[in-house]
Amino acid sequence: MSRIKYFLTDFQGFIILLLISLVVFLGSVVILNQSKIKIKNYLLALASSLFFCLFFFTITEAYFRYIYDLSDGIGFLKVAQKWHARHVVFN
């Protein structure tokens, strides 16, 4: 349970952005399907491309942040500092 809580706390900005984009995407699909615009298919393709690119990059960020968890060895980056705080335990 603590891993899920850590994930939700650390990744909440990405989750909120993804949920907002999902609502905007679904709203645009509904609005465009009801409209009589001639370029409707292009707008639907653009909206779906933007949403799925955002979804792909969010999943990729989650993978590299939580599964592919390595230090850079130097300690200058914030990722390395988080890795050090998470994994290094002094006796």
Secondary structure, DSSP 8 states (H G I E B T S, - for coil): -HHHHHHHHHSHHHHHHHHHHHHHHHHHHHHHHHS--TTHHHHHHHHHHHHHHHHHHHHHHHIIIIIS----SS--SHHHHHHHHHH----
